[in-house]
């Protein structure tokens, strides 16, 4: 008998150089990713990889098992 592992959702806040690379790597590894960036257009590559772009930080972290914050200040 096989069981399927529960979905693992990671939220990435901030899609600069580090945040975008991390979000893309997480998607490639099979994680569900919810991402937010203050400039929504920066999320295009992450969305194309299958991540969910959130309108607000609160929306991005809702239901996530792990939250990664990649912002300057």
Rosetta blueprint (number, residue, H / E / L):
1 X L
2 X L
3 X L
4 X L
5 X L
6 X L
7 X L
8 X L
9 X E
10 X E
11 X E
12 X E
13 X E
14 X L
15 X L
16 X L
17 X H
18 X H
19 X H
20 X H
21 X H
22 X H
23 X H
24 X H
25 X H
26 X H
27 X H
28 X H
29 X L
30 X L
31 X L
32 X E
33 X E
34 X E
35 X E
36 X E
37 X L
38 X L
39 X L
40 X H
41 X H
42 X H
43 X H
44 X H
45 X H
46 X H
47 X H
48 X H
49 X L
50 X L
51 X L
52 X E
53 X E
54 X L
55 X L
56 X L
57 X H
58 X H
59 X H
60 X H
61 X H
62 X L
63 X L
64 X L
65 X L
66 X E
67 X E
68 X E
69 X E
70 X L
71 X L
72 X L
73 X L
